[in-house]
């Protein structure tokens, strides 16, 4: 079985999961939900009619793309049979079709313009204001899981994606209200953590591509400013910001550009973090790459480090 971790959050997937979270009575998201719904543009609300609280909306809405524009292009160019099949599935299970969603299946130009405008408005009203936190949470989660993979192996890592995960022979099982069986048939699967999703894993399948969405250990409401402030108090604001960037390898130039700092300043701070065993560095030709150690990741995520003194 070929398993990979997504390199970065998929904007369209996170958007649909955020729309679902706006409708789900999850106590953890209560304040976020109230604030976001209050600020949600009216033009974004048609998405609430397409994506239910279960997040099991039409699959053509959330392709696995690395960028928003690329993802939206995939949505708008989805094949008519795929669109019709998915709309029929969603409406059969969750709700009656509305006039404008029925028109989507008929490729009505005005209906698709409504959808495009709704997606763009929802992105501005829901994702943009939180994207840095979403990205930081994704990076920390991915780095932590890769660390677990190295320490425990692929079977334990996959079963540990949620508390109820378990292996039955060569079959990975998760508790679910749906009786769904996915056979990979030699194809790979991509793991995609989400800071918006707190339920059981979700599986999306497009042609030869299959991905499994699972809840990140730290959901969006807990990726808040008080935690960042505590880290800044401990390390200092600049070093804390550098450490947060190093959940994936970066060069001194990358850090200087991202944080608007002088390279000399970045070098001094990375030297301090390295001395504290929070980061490490390795040279590739003339380039030096910096990244978090397990100790640094544990400080970011609040998880115990596997490193022993």
Buried (B, 14 or more C-beta within 10 A) or exposed (E): EEBEBBEBBBBBBBBBBBBBBBBBEBEBBEEBBEEBBEEBBEBBBBBBBBBBBBBBBBBBBBBBBEEBEEBBEBBEEBEEEBBBBBBEBBBEEBEEBEEBBBBBBEEBEEBBEBBEBBBBBBBBBBBEEBBEBBBBBBBBBBBBBEBBBEEEEEEEBBBBBBEEBEEEEEEBEBEEEEEEEEEEEEEEBBBBBBBBBBBBBBBBBBEEEBBBBBBBBBBBBBBEEEBBEEBBEEBEEBBBBBBBBBBBBBBBEBBBEEBEBEEEBBBBBBEBBBEBBBBBBEEEEEEBBBBBBBBBBBBBBEBEBBEEE
